[in-house]
Amino acid sequence: MRLSGSLKTQAGGRELVEVEGRNIREILDSLAERCPELKPLIARGVAVAIDGEIYRDAWFQPIAADSEVYILPKMAGG
C-alpha cells in the first residue's frame, strides 16, 4: 500500500508499506501495527483509495490481492 501526505511524512518518508488484509479494517490494523507512529493519524480518520475509488468508513470493503491501495489523510473543509 502507498501512503500519502502527512501519513508519508509521519512514517519517516516511507511511501510504500507492505501490509496484509482482506478488507479496509484489516489493512489499517496491520498498518498501525507495522507503523505505530501512524496510530494517532489512523485513529483520527483516513480515506482509503482502492483501484482509484475512495472509501471512508467502509471498514469491511473487500480488497483483492492485486488491488492498488492508497491511504490518504482525512480531508477537512466544506
All heavy atoms as a GROMACS GRO file, in nm:
protein
  596
    1MET      N    1   0.084  -0.116   0.000
    1MET     CA    2   0.000   0.000   0.000
    1MET      C    3   0.089   0.122   0.000
    1MET      O    4   0.203   0.118   0.044
    1MET     CB    5  -0.094  -0.004   0.119
    1MET     CG    6  -0.053   0.079   0.236
    1MET     SD    7  -0.171   0.093   0.369
    1MET     CE    8  -0.237  -0.066   0.382
    2ARG      N    9   0.034   0.232  -0.048
    2ARG     CA   10   0.107   0.357  -0.056
    2ARG      C   11   0.048   0.459   0.041
    2ARG      O   12  -0.073   0.465   0.059
    2ARG     CB   13   0.103   0.412  -0.197
    2ARG     CG   14   0.176   0.322  -0.294
    2ARG     CD   15   0.190   0.388  -0.429
    2ARG     NE   16   0.261   0.302  -0.520
    2ARG     CZ   17   0.393   0.292  -0.529
    2ARG    NH1   18   0.470   0.363  -0.450
    2ARG    NH2   19   0.449   0.212  -0.616
    3LEU      N   20   0.138   0.534   0.103
    3LEU     CA   21   0.097   0.639   0.196
    3LEU      C   22   0.107   0.773   0.126
    3LEU      O   23   0.195   0.795   0.043
    3LEU     CB   24   0.188   0.639   0.319
    3LEU     CG   25   0.195   0.510   0.398
    3LEU    CD1   26   0.298   0.521   0.509
    3LEU    CD2   27   0.059   0.474   0.454
    4SER      N   28   0.019   0.865   0.164
    4SER     CA   29   0.016   0.996   0.102
    4SER      C   30   0.016   1.105   0.208
    4SER      O   31  -0.028   1.084   0.320
    4SER     CB   32  -0.111   1.006   0.016
    4SER     OG   33  -0.121   1.132  -0.044
    5GLY      N   34   0.066   1.223   0.171
    5GLY     CA   35   0.059   1.342   0.256
    5GLY      C   36   0.126   1.325   0.390
    5GLY      O   37   0.237   1.274   0.401
    6SER      N   38   0.056   1.369   0.496
    6SER     CA   39   0.112   1.367   0.631
    6SER      C   40   0.137   1.224   0.681
    6SER      O   41   0.223   1.204   0.767
    6SER     CB   42   0.020   1.441   0.729
    6SER     OG   43  -0.108   1.382   0.731
    7LEU      N   44   0.068   1.126   0.626
    7LEU     CA   45   0.094   0.988   0.665
    7LEU      C   46   0.235   0.946   0.621
    7LEU      O   47   0.309   0.884   0.697
    7LEU     CB   48  -0.010   0.894   0.604
    7LEU     CG   49  -0.152   0.912   0.655
    7LEU    CD1   50  -0.250   0.841   0.564
    7LEU    CD2   51  -0.164   0.860   0.796
    8LYS      N   52   0.270   0.983   0.499
    8LYS     CA   53   0.404   0.953   0.448
    8LYS      C   54   0.510   1.024   0.533
    8LYS      O   55   0.610   0.964   0.571
    8LYS     CB   56   0.413   0.997   0.302
    8LYS     CG   57   0.547   0.976   0.239
    8LYS     CD   58   0.544   1.023   0.095
    8LYS     CE   59   0.682   1.028   0.035
    8LYS     NZ   60   0.681   1.078  -0.102
    9THR      N   61   0.487   1.150   0.563
    9THR     CA   62   0.580   1.228   0.644
    9THR      C   63   0.597   1.165   0.781
    9THR      O   64   0.709   1.148   0.831
    9THR     CB   65   0.530   1.374   0.658
    9THR    OG1   66   0.515   1.430   0.528
    9THR    CG2   67   0.627   1.456   0.740
   10GLN      N   68   0.485   1.129   0.845
   10GLN     CA   69   0.487   1.071   0.980
   10GLN      C   70   0.555   0.935   0.981
   10GLN      O   71   0.611   0.894   1.082
   10GLN     CB   72   0.344   1.060   1.032
   10GLN     CG   73   0.331   1.047   1.179
   10GLN     CD   74   0.380   1.169   1.255
   10GLN    OE1   75   0.388   1.280   1.204
   10GLN    NE2   76   0.416   1.147   1.378
   11ALA      N   77   0.555   0.866   0.867
   11ALA     CA   78   0.619   0.734   0.857
   11ALA      C   79   0.765   0.746   0.815
   11ALA      O   80   0.823   0.652   0.762
   11ALA     CB   81   0.542   0.648   0.759
   12GLY      N   82   0.824   0.863   0.838
   12GLY     CA   83   0.965   0.882   0.808
   12GLY      C   84   0.995   0.891   0.660
   12GLY      O   85   1.105   0.858   0.616
   13GLY      N   86   0.897   0.934   0.582
   13GLY     CA   87   0.917   0.949   0.438
   13GLY      C   88   0.889   0.824   0.358
   13GLY      O   89   0.901   0.825   0.236
   14ARG      N   90   0.850   0.718   0.426
   14ARG     CA   91   0.818   0.593   0.353
   14ARG      C   92   0.686   0.609   0.279
   14ARG      O   93   0.585   0.643   0.339
   14ARG     CB   94   0.807   0.475   0.448
   14ARG     CG   95   0.940   0.432   0.504
   14ARG     CD   96   0.926   0.307   0.585
   14ARG     NE   97   0.848   0.338   0.705
   14ARG     CZ   98   0.802   0.247   0.790
   14ARG    NH1   99   0.824   0.120   0.767
   14ARG    NH2  100   0.735   0.284   0.895
   15GLU      N  101   0.689   0.583   0.152
   15GLU     CA  102   0.567   0.590   0.072
   15GLU      C  103   0.503   0.453   0.058
   15GLU      O  104   0.382   0.440   0.056
   15GLU     CB  105   0.598   0.645  -0.068
   15GLU     CG  106   0.476   0.654  -0.155
   15GLU     CD  107   0.505   0.708  -0.293
   15GLU    OE1  108   0.620   0.743  -0.322
   15GLU    OE2  109   0.410   0.711  -0.372
   16LEU      N  110   0.583   0.350   0.050
   16LEU     CA  111   0.534   0.215   0.028
   16LEU      C  112   0.553   0.131   0.154
   16LEU      O  113   0.662   0.124   0.210
   16LEU     CB  114   0.610   0.151  -0.088
   16LEU     CG  115   0.562   0.017  -0.138
   16LEU    CD1  116   0.418   0.025  -0.187
   16LEU    CD2  117   0.652  -0.032  -0.250
   17VAL      N  118   0.444   0.070   0.201
   17VAL     CA  119   0.447  -0.016   0.319
   17VAL      C  120   0.373  -0.145   0.285
   17VAL      O  121   0.261  -0.141   0.233
   17VAL     CB  122   0.379   0.051   0.441
   17VAL    CG1  123   0.382  -0.041   0.562
   17VAL    CG2  124   0.445   0.183   0.474
   18GLU      N  125   0.434  -0.258   0.312
   18GLU     CA  126   0.372  -0.387   0.286
   18GLU      C  127   0.287  -0.428   0.406
   18GLU      O  128   0.337  -0.437   0.517
   18GLU     CB  129   0.479  -0.494   0.261
   18GLU     CG  130   0.557  -0.475   0.134
   18GLU     CD  131   0.474  -0.495   0.009
   18GLU    OE1  132   0.384  -0.581   0.009
   18GLU    OE2  133   0.497  -0.423  -0.089
   19VAL      N  134   0.158  -0.447   0.383
   19VAL     CA  135   0.067  -0.495   0.486
   19VAL      C  136  -0.026  -0.597   0.425
   19VAL      O  137  -0.040  -0.605   0.303
   19VAL     CB  138  -0.017  -0.381   0.550
   19VAL    CG1  139   0.074  -0.281   0.621
   19VAL    CG2  140  -0.101  -0.311   0.449
   20GLU      N  141  -0.090  -0.675   0.510
   20GLU     CA  142  -0.185  -0.775   0.463
   20GLU      C  143  -0.322  -0.749   0.523
   20GLU      O  144  -0.334  -0.697   0.634
   20GLU     CB  145  -0.138  -0.915   0.501
   20GLU     CG  146  -0.012  -0.956   0.430
   20GLU     CD  147   0.026  -1.100   0.459
   20GLU    OE1  148  -0.060  -1.177   0.506
   20GLU    OE2  149   0.143  -1.133   0.436
   21GLY      N  150  -0.424  -0.785   0.449
   21GLY     CA  151  -0.560  -0.772   0.498
   21GLY      C  152  -0.659  -0.798   0.386
   21GLY      O  153  -0.630  -0.773   0.270
   22ARG      N  154  -0.775  -0.848   0.425
   22ARG     CA  155  -0.880  -0.878   0.326
   22ARG      C  156  -0.978  -0.764   0.310
   22ARG      O  157  -1.056  -0.764   0.216
   22ARG     CB  158  -0.956  -1.004   0.368
   22ARG     CG  159  -0.869  -1.129   0.369
   22ARG     CD  160  -0.942  -1.241   0.434
   22ARG     NE  161  -0.965  -1.197   0.574
   22ARG     CZ  162  -1.007  -1.273   0.670
   22ARG    NH1  163  -1.035  -1.398   0.647
   22ARG    NH2  164  -1.023  -1.227   0.792
   23ASN      N  165  -0.974  -0.668   0.404
   23ASN     CA  166  -1.065  -0.554   0.396
   23ASN      C  167  -0.996  -0.432   0.456
   23ASN      O  168  -0.884  -0.440   0.506
   23ASN     CB  169  -1.198  -0.584   0.463
   23ASN     CG  170  -1.183  -0.621   0.610
   23ASN    OD1  171  -1.115  -0.552   0.685
   23ASN    ND2  172  -1.248  -0.728   0.651
   24ILE      N  173  -1.062  -0.317   0.449
   24ILE     CA  174  -1.002  -0.192   0.494
   24ILE      C  175  -0.964  -0.199   0.642
   24ILE      O  176  -0.855  -0.158   0.681
   24ILE     CB  177  -1.096  -0.074   0.466
   24ILE    CG1  178  -1.101  -0.048   0.314
   24ILE    CG2  179  -1.052   0.052   0.540
   24ILE    CD1  180  -1.199   0.059   0.270
   25ARG      N  181  -1.052  -0.250   0.726
   25ARG     CA  182  -1.022  -0.259   0.870
   25ARG      C  183  -0.894  -0.338   0.894
   25ARG      O  184  -0.808  -0.298   0.973
   25ARG     CB  185  -1.140  -0.324   0.942
   25ARG     CG  186  -1.118  -0.346   1.091
   25ARG     CD  187  -1.139  -0.223   1.177
   25ARG     NE  188  -1.021  -0.137   1.176
   25ARG     CZ  189  -1.021  -0.007   1.202
   25ARG    NH1  190  -1.130   0.058   1.229
   25ARG    NH2  191  -0.911   0.064   1.199
   26GLU      N  192  -0.880  -0.451   0.827
   26GLU     CA  193  -0.763  -0.536   0.847
   26GLU      C  194  -0.635  -0.468   0.800
   26GLU      O  195  -0.531  -0.478   0.867
   26GLU     CB  196  -0.780  -0.671   0.777
   26GLU     CG  197  -0.882  -0.759   0.846
   26GLU     CD  198  -0.900  -0.893   0.777
   26GLU    OE1  199  -0.823  -0.926   0.683
   26GLU    OE2  200  -0.993  -0.966   0.816
   27ILE      N  201  -0.639  -0.396   0.688
   27ILE     CA  202  -0.515  -0.332   0.642
   27ILE      C  203  -0.479  -0.214   0.731
   27ILE      O  204  -0.362  -0.189   0.755
   27ILE     CB  205  -0.518  -0.293   0.493
   27ILE    CG1  206  -0.620  -0.186   0.464
   27ILE    CG2  207  -0.532  -0.412   0.403
   27ILE    CD1  208  -0.600  -0.117   0.331
   28LEU      N  209  -0.579  -0.142   0.783
   28LEU     CA  210  -0.548  -0.031   0.874
   28LEU      C  211  -0.492  -0.083   1.006
   28LEU      O  212  -0.400  -0.024   1.062
   28LEU     CB  213  -0.671   0.057   0.896
   28LEU     CG  214  -0.717   0.138   0.776
   28LEU    CD1  215  -0.842   0.217   0.810
   28LEU    CD2  216  -0.608   0.228   0.724
   29ASP      N  217  -0.547  -0.192   1.056
   29ASP     CA  218  -0.493  -0.254   1.178
   29ASP      C  219  -0.349  -0.300   1.155
   29ASP      O  220  -0.262  -0.279   1.240
   29ASP     CB  221  -0.579  -0.371   1.223
   29ASP     CG  222  -0.712  -0.328   1.282
   29ASP    OD1  223  -0.730  -0.208   1.312
   29ASP    OD2  224  -0.801  -0.415   1.296
   30SER      N  225  -0.325  -0.361   1.040
   30SER     CA  226  -0.191  -0.409   1.006
   30SER      C  227  -0.094  -0.292   0.991
   30SER      O  228   0.021  -0.298   1.036
   30SER     CB  229  -0.199  -0.491   0.877
   30SER     OG  230  -0.074  -0.544   0.844
   31LEU      N  231  -0.140  -0.183   0.930
   31LEU     CA  232  -0.057  -0.065   0.914
   31LEU      C  233  -0.021  -0.004   1.050
   31LEU      O  234   0.094   0.031   1.074
   31LEU     CB  235  -0.128   0.039   0.827
   31LEU     CG  236  -0.053   0.171   0.805
   31LEU    CD1  237   0.081   0.147   0.735
   31LEU    CD2  238  -0.139   0.267   0.725
   32ALA      N  239  -0.118   0.006   1.139
   32ALA     CA  240  -0.093   0.061   1.273
   32ALA      C  241   0.005  -0.026   1.351
   32ALA      O  242   0.086   0.025   1.429
   32ALA     CB  243  -0.224   0.075   1.350
   33GLU      N  244   0.000  -0.156   1.329
   33GLU     CA  245   0.093  -0.247   1.396
   33GLU      C  246   0.234  -0.232   1.338
   33GLU      O  247   0.332  -0.229   1.411
   33GLU     CB  248   0.045  -0.391   1.380
   33GLU     CG  249   0.126  -0.491   1.456
   33GLU     CD  250   0.068  -0.630   1.445
   33GLU    OE1  251  -0.051  -0.647   1.475
   33GLU    OE2  252   0.142  -0.721   1.405
   34ARG      N  253   0.242  -0.222   1.207
   34ARG     CA  254   0.372  -0.211   1.141
   34ARG      C  255   0.435  -0.073   1.161
   34ARG      O  256   0.556  -0.061   1.168
   34ARG     CB  257   0.358  -0.239   0.993
   34ARG     CG  258   0.491  -0.230   0.920
   34ARG     CD  259   0.491  -0.302   0.794
   34ARG     NE  260   0.476  -0.444   0.822
   34ARG     CZ  261   0.525  -0.538   0.747
   34ARG    NH1  262   0.591  -0.507   0.640
   34ARG    NH2  263   0.506  -0.664   0.775
   35CYS      N  264   0.352   0.031   1.165
   35CYS     CA  265   0.400   0.170   1.180
   35CYS      C  266   0.326   0.235   1.296
   35CYS      O  267   0.233   0.313   1.276
   35CYS     CB  268   0.375   0.249   1.051
   35CYS     SG  269   0.452   0.182   0.905
   36PRO      N  270   0.365   0.207   1.420
   36PRO     CA  271   0.293   0.260   1.537
   36PRO      C  272   0.284   0.412   1.539
   36PRO      O  273   0.190   0.468   1.596
   36PRO     CB  274   0.372   0.208   1.657
   36PRO     CG  275   0.472   0.112   1.605
   36PRO     CD  276   0.478   0.124   1.457
   37GLU      N  277   0.378   0.480   1.476
   37GLU     CA  278   0.374   0.626   1.472
   37GLU      C  279   0.253   0.678   1.395
   37GLU      O  280   0.215   0.794   1.409
   37GLU     CB  281   0.504   0.682   1.413
   37GLU     CG  282   0.530   0.647   1.268
   37GLU     CD  283   0.597   0.512   1.243
   37GLU    OE1  284   0.601   0.428   1.334
   37GLU    OE2  285   0.645   0.492   1.131
   38LEU      N  286   0.189   0.593   1.316
   38LEU     CA  287   0.071   0.634   1.239
   38LEU      C  288  -0.060   0.613   1.314
   38LEU      O  289  -0.165   0.660   1.270
   38LEU     CB  290   0.066   0.558   1.106
   38LEU     CG  291   0.180   0.586   1.009
   38LEU    CD1  292   0.163   0.502   0.883
   38LEU    CD2  293   0.187   0.733   0.974
   39LYS      N  294  -0.057   0.545   1.427
   39LYS     CA  295  -0.180   0.514   1.501
   39LYS      C  296  -0.265   0.638   1.528
   39LYS      O  297  -0.386   0.635   1.506
   39LYS     CB  298  -0.149   0.442   1.632
   39LYS     CG  299  -0.118   0.297   1.614
   39LYS     CD  300  -0.096   0.230   1.750
   39LYS     CE  301  -0.057   0.086   1.732
   39LYS     NZ  302  -0.040   0.019   1.860
   40PRO      N  303  -0.207   0.750   1.576
   40PRO     CA  304  -0.292   0.867   1.602
   40PRO      C  305  -0.360   0.922   1.476
   40PRO      O  306  -0.476   0.960   1.481
   40PRO     CB  307  -0.194   0.970   1.661
   40PRO     CG  308  -0.077   0.893   1.708
   40PRO     CD  309  -0.069   0.773   1.620
   41LEU      N  310  -0.289   0.922   1.365
   41LEU     CA  311  -0.349   0.970   1.240
   41LEU      C  312  -0.458   0.876   1.191
   41LEU      O  313  -0.562   0.920   1.142
   41LEU     CB  314  -0.241   0.988   1.133
   41LEU     CG  315  -0.140   1.099   1.159
   41LEU    CD1  316  -0.028   1.096   1.056
   41LEU    CD2  317  -0.208   1.234   1.159
   42ILE      N  318  -0.435   0.748   1.204
   42ILE     CA  319  -0.536   0.649   1.163
   42ILE      C  320  -0.659   0.662   1.252
   42ILE      O  321  -0.773   0.657   1.205
   42ILE     CB  322  -0.478   0.506   1.166
   42ILE    CG1  323  -0.370   0.491   1.059
   42ILE    CG2  324  -0.588   0.402   1.147
   42ILE    CD1  325  -0.289   0.364   1.070
   43ALA      N  326  -0.636   0.683   1.382
   43ALA     CA  327  -0.748   0.697   1.477
   43ALA      C  328  -0.833   0.819   1.446
   43ALA      O  329  -0.955   0.817   1.464
   43ALA     CB  330  -0.695   0.703   1.619
   44ARG      N  331  -0.770   0.928   1.399
   44ARG     CA  332  -0.846   1.049   1.362
   44ARG      C  333  -0.929   1.029   1.237
   44ARG      O  334  -1.026   1.099   1.213
   44ARG     CB  335  -0.750   1.166   1.340
   44ARG     CG  336  -0.723   1.240   1.468
   44ARG     CD  337  -0.643   1.364   1.440
   44ARG     NE  338  -0.506   1.329   1.475
   44ARG     CZ  339  -0.399   1.385   1.427
   44ARG    NH1  340  -0.406   1.479   1.340
   44ARG    NH2  341  -0.281   1.346   1.468
   45GLY      N  342  -0.887   0.934   1.155
   45GLY     CA  343  -0.962   0.902   1.034
   45GLY      C  344  -0.878   0.920   0.909
   45GLY      O  345  -0.801   1.015   0.898
   46VAL      N  346  -0.890   0.827   0.820
   46VAL     CA  347  -0.821   0.830   0.692
   46VAL      C  348  -0.920   0.789   0.583
   46VAL      O  349  -1.025   0.732   0.611
   46VAL     CB  350  -0.699   0.735   0.690
   46VAL    CG1  351  -0.591   0.780   0.786
   46VAL    CG2  352  -0.739   0.592   0.718
   47ALA      N  353  -0.883   0.819   0.462
   47ALA     CA  354  -0.957   0.769   0.346
   47ALA      C  355  -0.870   0.664   0.280
   47ALA      O  356  -0.747   0.672   0.283
   47ALA     CB  357  -0.988   0.883   0.250
   48VAL      N  358  -0.933   0.567   0.220
   48VAL     CA  359  -0.860   0.460   0.153
   48VAL      C  360  -0.907   0.457   0.008
   48VAL      O  361  -1.026   0.448  -0.019
   48VAL     CB  362  -0.887   0.323   0.220
   48VAL    CG1  363  -0.814   0.212   0.148
   48VAL    CG2  364  -0.847   0.328   0.367
   49ALA      N  365  -0.812   0.466  -0.083
   49ALA     CA  366  -0.843   0.455  -0.225
   49ALA      C  367  -0.803   0.316  -0.271
   49ALA      O  368  -0.688   0.275  -0.255
   49ALA     CB  369  -0.769   0.561  -0.305
   50ILE      N  370  -0.900   0.244  -0.325
   50ILE     CA  371  -0.876   0.110  -0.377
   50ILE      C  372  -0.904   0.115  -0.527
   50ILE      O  373  -1.016   0.143  -0.569
   50ILE     CB  374  -0.968   0.007  -0.310
   50ILE    CG1  375  -0.950   0.008  -0.159
   50ILE    CG2  376  -0.941  -0.134  -0.366
   50ILE    CD1  377  -1.055  -0.071  -0.084
   51ASP      N  378  -0.799   0.092  -0.604
   51ASP     CA  379  -0.810   0.094  -0.750
   51ASP      C  380  -0.879   0.222  -0.799
   51ASP      O  381  -0.965   0.219  -0.887
   51ASP     CB  382  -0.881  -0.030  -0.801
   51ASP     CG  383  -0.805  -0.158  -0.769
   51ASP    OD1  384  -0.680  -0.154  -0.771
   51ASP    OD2  385  -0.868  -0.261  -0.742
   52GLY      N  386  -0.844   0.335  -0.738
   52GLY     CA  387  -0.893   0.464  -0.782
   52GLY      C  388  -1.025   0.510  -0.722
   52GLY      O  389  -1.067   0.622  -0.745
   53GLU      N  390  -1.091   0.427  -0.642
   53GLU     CA  391  -1.217   0.465  -0.578
   53GLU      C  392  -1.191   0.490  -0.429
   53GLU      O  393  -1.135   0.406  -0.360
   53GLU     CB  394  -1.322   0.357  -0.595
   53GLU     CG  395  -1.458   0.400  -0.546
   53GLU     CD  396  -1.568   0.303  -0.586
   53GLU    OE1  397  -1.549   0.223  -0.678
   53GLU    OE2  398  -1.673   0.308  -0.522
   54ILE      N  399  -1.235   0.607  -0.381
   54ILE     CA  400  -1.208   0.646  -0.242
   54ILE      C  401  -1.320   0.598  -0.150
   54ILE      O  402  -1.438   0.616  -0.180
   54ILE     CB  403  -1.191   0.798  -0.230
   54ILE    CG1  404  -1.068   0.841  -0.309
   54ILE    CG2  405  -1.176   0.840  -0.083
   54ILE    CD1  406  -1.044   0.989  -0.312
   55TYR      N  407  -1.280   0.538  -0.037
   55TYR     CA  408  -1.373   0.488   0.064
   55TYR      C  409  -1.343   0.555   0.196
   55TYR      O  410  -1.227   0.573   0.233
   55TYR     CB  411  -1.356   0.336   0.081
   55TYR     CG  412  -1.390   0.258  -0.042
   55TYR    CD1  413  -1.294   0.230  -0.138
   55TYR    CD2  414  -1.518   0.211  -0.063
   55TYR    CE1  415  -1.324   0.158  -0.251
   55TYR    CE2  416  -1.551   0.139  -0.176
   55TYR     CZ  417  -1.453   0.113  -0.270
   55TYR     OH  418  -1.484   0.042  -0.382
   56ARG      N  419  -1.448   0.591   0.269
   56ARG     CA  420  -1.434   0.645   0.405
   56ARG      C  421  -1.530   0.567   0.493
   56ARG      O  422  -1.648   0.554   0.461
   56ARG     CB  423  -1.469   0.793   0.409
   56ARG     CG  424  -1.368   0.877   0.333
   56ARG     CD  425  -1.404   1.020   0.339
   56ARG     NE  426  -1.354   1.074   0.464
   56ARG     CZ  427  -1.384   1.194   0.508
   56ARG    NH1  428  -1.463   1.273   0.441
   56ARG    NH2  429  -1.334   1.236   0.621
   57ASP      N  430  -1.479   0.515   0.601
   57ASP     CA  431  -1.560   0.440   0.698
   57ASP      C  432  -1.628   0.317   0.639
   57ASP      O  433  -1.732   0.275   0.688
   57ASP     CB  434  -1.665   0.533   0.762
   57ASP     CG  435  -1.601   0.651   0.832
   57ASP    OD1  436  -1.491   0.633   0.889
   57ASP    OD2  437  -1.660   0.760   0.829
   58ALA      N  438  -1.571   0.260   0.537
   58ALA     CA  439  -1.624   0.136   0.476
   58ALA      C  440  -1.534   0.021   0.523
   58ALA      O  441  -1.462  -0.040   0.446
   58ALA     CB  442  -1.625   0.148   0.324
   59TRP      N  443  -1.539  -0.005   0.653
   59TRP     CA  444  -1.444  -0.096   0.717
   59TRP      C  445  -1.435  -0.234   0.654
   59TRP      O  446  -1.329  -0.295   0.654
   59TRP     CB  447  -1.479  -0.111   0.866
   59TRP     CG  448  -1.486   0.020   0.936
   59TRP    CD1  449  -1.594   0.072   1.000
   59TRP    CD2  450  -1.384   0.119   0.946
   59TRP    NE1  451  -1.565   0.196   1.051
   59TRP    CE2  452  -1.437   0.228   1.019
   59TRP    CE3  453  -1.253   0.127   0.901
   59TRP    CZ2  454  -1.363   0.342   1.048
   59TRP    CZ3  455  -1.180   0.242   0.929
   59TRP    CH2  456  -1.235   0.346   1.002
   60PHE      N  457  -1.543  -0.285   0.601
   60PHE     CA  458  -1.542  -0.422   0.552
   60PHE      C  459  -1.540  -0.431   0.400
   60PHE      O  460  -1.569  -0.536   0.343
   60PHE     CB  461  -1.659  -0.500   0.614
   60PHE     CG  462  -1.649  -0.502   0.763
   60PHE    CD1  463  -1.728  -0.421   0.842
   60PHE    CD2  464  -1.553  -0.580   0.826
   60PHE    CE1  465  -1.716  -0.420   0.979
   60PHE    CE2  466  -1.539  -0.578   0.964
   60PHE     CZ  467  -1.621  -0.499   1.041
   61GLN      N  468  -1.504  -0.320   0.335
   61GLN     CA  469  -1.488  -0.320   0.190
   61GLN      C  470  -1.376  -0.417   0.154
   61GLN      O  471  -1.263  -0.403   0.201
   61GLN     CB  472  -1.453  -0.179   0.140
   61GLN     CG  473  -1.422  -0.171  -0.007
   61GLN     CD  474  -1.543  -0.204  -0.093
   61GLN    OE1  475  -1.655  -0.172  -0.058
   61GLN    NE2  476  -1.520  -0.271  -0.202
   62PRO      N  477  -1.405  -0.520   0.074
   62PRO     CA  478  -1.301  -0.617   0.039
   62PRO      C  479  -1.191  -0.555  -0.046
   62PRO      O  480  -1.215  -0.462  -0.123
   62PRO     CB  481  -1.376  -0.724  -0.041
   62PRO     CG  482  -1.518  -0.685  -0.045
   62PRO     CD  483  -1.534  -0.551   0.016
   63ILE      N  484  -1.073  -0.610  -0.031
   63ILE     CA  485  -0.957  -0.565  -0.108
   63ILE      C  486  -0.894  -0.689  -0.172
   63ILE      O  487  -0.851  -0.781  -0.102
   63ILE     CB  488  -0.854  -0.494  -0.019
   63ILE    CG1  489  -0.918  -0.373   0.049
   63ILE    CG2  490  -0.732  -0.453  -0.101
   63ILE    CD1  491  -0.829  -0.306   0.151
   64ALA      N  492  -0.888  -0.689  -0.305
   64ALA     CA  493  -0.826  -0.800  -0.378
   64ALA      C  494  -0.674  -0.793  -0.361
   64ALA      O  495  -0.617  -0.685  -0.342
   64ALA     CB  496  -0.863  -0.794  -0.525
   65ALA      N  497  -0.609  -0.907  -0.370
   65ALA     CA  498  -0.464  -0.914  -0.352
   65ALA      C  499  -0.389  -0.827  -0.453
   65ALA      O  500  -0.282  -0.776  -0.422
   65ALA     CB  501  -0.418  -1.058  -0.362
   66ASP      N  502  -0.445  -0.807  -0.571
   66ASP     CA  503  -0.375  -0.730  -0.674
   66ASP      C  504  -0.422  -0.585  -0.683
   66ASP      O  505  -0.388  -0.513  -0.776
   66ASP     CB  506  -0.390  -0.798  -0.810
   66ASP     CG  507  -0.535  -0.807  -0.856
   66ASP    OD1  508  -0.626  -0.789  -0.773
   66ASP    OD2  509  -0.556  -0.832  -0.976
   67SER      N  510  -0.500  -0.540  -0.585
   67SER     CA  511  -0.551  -0.403  -0.587
   67SER      C  512  -0.442  -0.302  -0.555
   67SER      O  513  -0.350  -0.329  -0.479
   67SER     CB  514  -0.663  -0.386  -0.483
   67SER     OG  515  -0.779  -0.451  -0.524
   68GLU      N  516  -0.456  -0.183  -0.613
   68GLU     CA  517  -0.370  -0.071  -0.580
   68GLU      C  518  -0.438   0.005  -0.467
   68GLU      O  519  -0.551   0.050  -0.482
   68GLU     CB  520  -0.352   0.019  -0.702
   68GLU     CG  521  -0.262   0.136  -0.677
   68GLU     CD  522  -0.245   0.220  -0.802
   68GLU    OE1  523  -0.345   0.274  -0.853
   68GLU    OE2  524  -0.131   0.230  -0.849
   69VAL      N  525  -0.369   0.019  -0.353
   69VAL     CA  526  -0.429   0.079  -0.234
   69VAL      C  527  -0.346   0.199  -0.190
   69VAL      O  528  -0.224   0.190  -0.174
   69VAL     CB  529  -0.437  -0.023  -0.118
   69VAL    CG1  530  -0.497   0.041   0.006
   69VAL    CG2  531  -0.518  -0.145  -0.160
   70TYR      N  532  -0.414   0.312  -0.171
   70TYR     CA  533  -0.353   0.434  -0.118
   70TYR      C  534  -0.425   0.471   0.011
   70TYR      O  535  -0.548   0.464   0.016
   70TYR     CB  536  -0.368   0.552  -0.215
   70TYR     CG  537  -0.270   0.551  -0.329
   70TYR    CD1  538  -0.292   0.472  -0.441
   70TYR    CD2  539  -0.155   0.628  -0.324
   70TYR    CE1  540  -0.203   0.472  -0.546
   70TYR    CE2  541  -0.064   0.629  -0.430
   70TYR     CZ  542  -0.089   0.550  -0.540
   70TYR     OH  543   0.000   0.549  -0.644
   71ILE      N  544  -0.349   0.513   0.111
   71ILE     CA  545  -0.406   0.563   0.235
   71ILE      C  546  -0.384   0.714   0.235
   71ILE      O  547  -0.270   0.760   0.220
   71ILE     CB  548  -0.340   0.499   0.359
   71ILE    CG1  549  -0.342   0.347   0.350
   71ILE    CG2  550  -0.407   0.548   0.487
   71ILE    CD1  551  -0.479   0.285   0.346
   72LEU      N  552  -0.492   0.789   0.252
   72LEU     CA  553  -0.487   0.935   0.245
   72LEU      C  554  -0.530   0.995   0.378
   72LEU      O  555  -0.622   0.942   0.442
   72LEU     CB  556  -0.581   0.985   0.136
   72LEU     CG  557  -0.564   0.917   0.001
   72LEU    CD1  558  -0.699   0.893  -0.063
   72LEU    CD2  559  -0.479   1.001  -0.087
   73PRO      N  560  -0.468   1.105   0.419
   73PRO     CA  561  -0.515   1.171   0.541
   73PRO      C  562  -0.659   1.217   0.523
   73PRO      O  563  -0.702   1.247   0.412
   73PRO     CB  564  -0.422   1.291   0.556
   73PRO     CG  565  -0.317   1.278   0.454
   73PRO     CD  566  -0.359   1.176   0.356
   74LYS      N  567  -0.730   1.222   0.634
   74LYS     CA  568  -0.868   1.268   0.630
   74LYS      C  569  -0.871   1.413   0.584
   74LYS      O  570  -0.794   1.495   0.630
   74LYS     CB  571  -0.929   1.255   0.769
   74LYS     CG  572  -1.077   1.278   0.772
   74LYS     CD  573  -1.130   1.248   0.911
   74LYS     CE  574  -1.280   1.244   0.911
   74LYS     NZ  575  -1.332   1.203   1.040
   75MET      N  576  -0.958   1.440   0.490
   75MET     CA  577  -0.969   1.575   0.437
   75MET      C  578  -1.072   1.653   0.517
   75MET      O  579  -1.177   1.601   0.552
   75MET     CB  580  -1.009   1.570   0.292
   75MET     CG  581  -0.914   1.488   0.211
   75MET     SD  582  -0.890   1.562   0.055
   75MET     CE  583  -0.781   1.443  -0.019
   76ALA      N  584  -1.042   1.777   0.546
   76ALA     CA  585  -1.133   1.863   0.619
   76ALA      C  586  -1.177   1.977   0.528
   76ALA      O  587  -1.118   2.004   0.426
   76ALA     CB  588  -1.061   1.918   0.743
   77GLY      N  589  -1.280   2.040   0.569
   77GLY     CA  590  -1.328   2.155   0.493
   77GLY      C  591  -1.469   2.134   0.445
   77GLY      O  592  -1.535   2.036   0.475
   78GLY      N  593  -1.514   2.226   0.366
   78GLY     CA  594  -1.650   2.210   0.320
   78GLY      C  595  -1.682   2.287   0.197
   78GLY      O  596  -1.612   2.336   0.121
   0.00000   0.00000   0.00000
